Amino acid sequence: MNKPDTLNKSAADTPTLTPPVFDRDFQKQFIDLLLWRRDVRRFRTDPIPQDDINDLIKEACLAPSVGNCQPWRFVKVNDPQRRKAIRDSFERANTEALNDYHGERAKMYASLKLQGMDQAPVQLAVFADEETEAGMGLGRKTMPEMLDYSAVAAVQLLWLAARVKGIGVGWVSILEPEVVGKTLEVPEHWRLIAYLCIGYPEEDHIVPELVREGWQDRIDPDALTLER
């Protein structure tokens, strides 16, 4: 007896939905969303409703992932001692990074505000589960890094979803990943992807802070595109 084709049955049982039409006004608003999504480092200390944070995580989980493996893992960092340990990690990593610059560039680096951990009411660590069995390895044999890239896609969706709600997100990358993992007591096979500070921004800007501070201008997309 032939086994039932469960995949086809599942597809047949899925209702047909009419896709939405994203009109010109929506397209313009979407471009505005991209332009006004900023890496925020200056936060108000007002609390954010827990429902909003939970919604952001749910929306981040709509991201595409290689083999549909959904490797993202989220840790809400609430404990003050754990936050302090991660803040201390930033200080060590930041001091080491400063030593890589010299002269005026070092002075500029030292003047930059590179994290908002002291003000942001919410801190969220995002990891990729490197040993997830979900997806059964599909699409990762020749490019295993696709698993991490999938988690990055989730971070980007969270970032955009936050901006829609008027919430700011800052991505802290000057950290010691192993220290963060041990501090949060996550499995060793979880790779740190992002440490996010989340809160209402002190003010909104369309121009990135590092452009405003003279660190690095936007690069013309034409200079980043090849044709073959």
Secondary structure, DSSP 8 states (H G I E B T S, - for coil): -----HHHHHHHHS---------HHHHHHHHHHHHH--B---B------HHHHHHHHHHHTTS--GGG---EEEEE---HHHHHHHHHHHHHHHHHHHTT--HHHHHHHHHS----TTT-SEEEEEEEETT--GGGGTT-SS-TTHHHHHHHHHHHHHHHHHHHTT-EEEEE--S-HHHHHHHHT--TTEEEEEEEEEE-BSS--SS-HHHHTTS-----GGGG----
